[in-house]
Amino acid sequence: MGRIANTWRLAKLSWGVLKQDRELLWMPVLSFLVSIVVIGVVLVLLAVTMSTESSHGQTTMEFNPAMIVAFVVGALLLGVVAVFFNGALVAGAHERLTGGDPTVRSAIGRAFARIPGLVPWAIITTTVGLVLQALRERAGGLGRIVTGLLDMAWEVVTFLTVPAIVIDDLGAIAGLKQSASLLRRTWGENIAARVGFGILGAALMIPAAAVIGLSVASGWQVLMTVGIIVASAWAALVLVVLTALNAIFQTALYLYATTGTAPAGFEQASLEETFAHK
């Protein structure tokens, strides 16, 4: 419980940093908008690669290998978008935590400068995700548990890869090695951090669930529509804020792990607890 409580303190400190630079919230929003465009393009490609044939007056859809290629390319592009804007968030957070005043332009500009590391990393981590997903779909109950554990282990090991790429200008493989090296002695604390942010997210989603439940229970179509819109807007806001907080948290942890000094806006004691040796 102490580690979860410490994560909660760090989340509040991350929130304090975010309040100074609310423009960082644009990164998850831009990531979402660009992802929508990519999904639209992929859907068009999938429609083009699907052929129709009439047989006895019926129209059937035929799948071909080109559809698999389009799906994989789409997944990789979405991965690149997600990693790029995560890198932009880390860049903005790093600028603030080192005494600067980030803007959307400065954060995205630094992410563009780190594309040689971010794009290969996006391809690597997306490929690993696709492989694990394919194994999970073909595995039995025990296999799903194993692949789930592998997925969690991968996320823990790679937690600080993007900060390593953005802050220290490392390549994808070097950034992965740096992340693994830093987490080798702090895996317990970082799992606690992930659980803590997960609990925070679940708690913040309760109002949205309550609004939907009450509006559906009312039986009024108009009220249900309004409830769904309000709940969706709240859920989107929570996801945007949590994404930004997580990036600030990652950046602060990376700076402390590599320098031994708490960055501006964070308490030295809290970070020392998070990175305590076993």
Rosetta blueprint (number, residue, H / E / L):
1 M L
2 G H
3 R H
4 I H
5 A H
6 N H
7 T H
8 W H
9 R H
10 L H
11 A H
12 K H
13 L H
14 S H
15 W H
16 G H
17 V H
18 L H
19 K H
20 Q H
21 D L
22 R H
23 E H
24 L H
25 L H
26 W H
27 M H
28 P H
29 V H
30 L H
31 S H
32 F H
33 L H
34 V H
35 S H
36 I H
37 V H
38 V H
39 I H
40 G H
41 V H
42 V H
43 L H
44 V H
45 L H
46 L H
47 A H
48 V H
49 T H
50 M L
51 S E
52 T E
53 E E
54 S E
55 S E
56 H L
57 G L
58 Q E
59 T E
60 T E
61 M E
62 E E
63 F L
64 N L
65 P H
66 A H
67 M H
68 I H
69 V H
70 A H
71 F H
72 V H
73 V H
74 G H
75 A H
76 L H
77 L H
78 L H
79 G H
80 V H
81 V H
82 A H
83 V H
84 F H
85 F H
86 N H
87 G H
88 A H
89 L H
90 V H
91 A H
92 G H
93 A H
94 H H
95 E H
96 R H
97 L H
98 T L
99 G L
100 G L
101 D L
102 P L
103 T L
104 V H
105 R H
106 S H
107 A H
108 I H
109 G H
110 R H
111 A H
112 F H
113 A H
114 R L
115 I H
116 P H
117 G H
118 L H
119 V H
120 P H
121 W H
122 A H
123 I H
124 I H
125 T H
126 T H
127 T H
128 V H
129 G H
130 L H
131 V H
132 L H
133 Q H
134 A H
135 L H
136 R H
137 E H
138 R H
139 A L
140 G L
141 G H
142 L H
143 G H
144 R H
145 I H
146 V H
147 T H
148 G H
149 L H
150 L H
151 D H
152 M H
153 A H
154 W H
155 E H
156 V H
157 V H
158 T L
159 F L
160 L L
161 T H
162 V H
163 P H
164 A H
165 I H
166 V H
167 I H
168 D H
169 D L
170 L L
171 G L
172 A H
173 I H
174 A H
175 G H
176 L H
177 K H
178 Q H
179 S H
180 A H
181 S H
182 L H
183 L H
184 R L
185 R L
186 T L
187 W H
188 G H
189 E H
190 N H
191 I H
192 A H
193 A H
194 R H
195 V H
196 G H
197 F H
198 G H
199 I H
200 L H
201 G H
202 A H
203 A H
204 L H
205 M H
206 I H
207 P H
208 A H
209 A H
210 A H
211 V H
212 I H
213 G H
214 L H
215 S H
216 V H
217 A H
218 S H
219 G L
220 W L
221 Q H
222 V H
223 L H
224 M H
225 T H
226 V H
227 G H
228 I H
229 I H
230 V H
231 A H
232 S H
233 A H
234 W H
235 A H
236 A H
237 L H
238 V H
239 L H
240 V H
241 V H
242 L H
243 T H
244 A H
245 L H
246 N H
247 A H
248 I H
249 F H
250 Q H
251 T H
252 A H
253 L H
254 Y H
255 L H
256 Y H
257 A H
258 T H
259 T H
260 G L
261 T L
262 A L
263 P L
264 A L
265 G L
266 F L
267 E L
268 Q H
269 A H
270 S H
271 L H
272 E H
273 E H
274 T H
275 F L
276 A L
277 H L
278 K L
